[in-house]
């Protein structure tokens, strides 16, 4: 699996695992960068969904409003895939800088 394919798969949720394990030997700087961005986005999305689920039990009307903001994660995913296809190391808007220095296990 080449770096571009790994970079694209890293933004597609559970396929992040495929990109991580299948491309372990052929990982380059581009794929490491996008693996970090994709994993950060995945973790942030999971945390967001847990929070919305908890708020649903407290106030369903507020949770319904918050659930519409979930589209932001889809937009970030599409932006990340576009950057991966174009083979550029560009941070995701707003959340990308948080993941730049995280996940040191991906540098190995």
N, C-alpha and C positions, 0 to 999 in steps of 0.2 A: 504494500500500500504506500503510495507516495505522499509527500507532505501536504499537497493541495487537497487530496481526498480526506486525509486525517483532519485537516483544518475545517473542511465543510461538515464532516460528521460530528465534530466536537460541539456544534451548536444544536444538534438534533436530539436533545434529551438523553434517553437511555443509550442511544448510539454513541454517546461519548465514551462509554466503556469499550465499544468495538474499536474506536479510534485509538484509545489508550493502549489496549492490550495487543491488537493486531499490528499496530505500527511501532511497537517498542524499539525495534532494531533500526528502523529507517527514519526516526524522528529528527527533524531539523529545527532551526530556530523559529521558522514560520509556524510549524505545527505546534511547537511548545507554547508559543504566544497564544494561538487560538484555542488550544486545550485549556489554558488558564482562564481565558475570557469565557469560554463555553461552560466550564465547571462552575465558575463564579456565578454566571447567569442561572445555571441550573439550581444551585444551592439557594440563591436569592429567590427564585421562583417557588421552590418548595417551602421556604420560610413564609413567603407571602401567602401561599395557599393555606398553610396552617393557621396563620393569623386570621384570614378571612373565615375559615371554618369555625374558629373559636368565637369570632364576632357574630357569626350566624346564630349561635345559640343564645347570645345576649340580645342582639337586635337585628332581626332578619332584614329590615328595610335598609339599614346602613350597610349590611354585608352585601346586599344586592347592588348597591351603588359602588361599593369597593370592588366587586367582582368585575365591573366594567373596566377598571383600570388594569386588569390582567392582560388586556390587549397590548399594553406597553411591552410586556415580555416577548410577545410575538413580533412586535416591531423591532426590538433589539436583536432577536434571533435572525430576522431577515437582514438587518444591517450587518450583523456578524458574518452571515453566509456570503453576502455581497463582497465584503472585505476579503474573505477567504478565497472566493473565486478569482478576485483580482490580484491575489497574492500580495496583499499589503498588510503591514502591521499597524493597524489603526485601532485605537481604543474605542470601546462601545461608549456612546454618549451617557453622561451622568454616572454610570456605575462602573465603567471600564477602569478608571484609575484605582478603584478599590481592589481590583484583582491583579494588578500589574506585579506587585511584590509578594502576592500570596502563593500558596501551593508550591513550595520549594522542591517537593518530590518529583515534579515534572521536569526539573532542570537536569536530572540525572540521565 
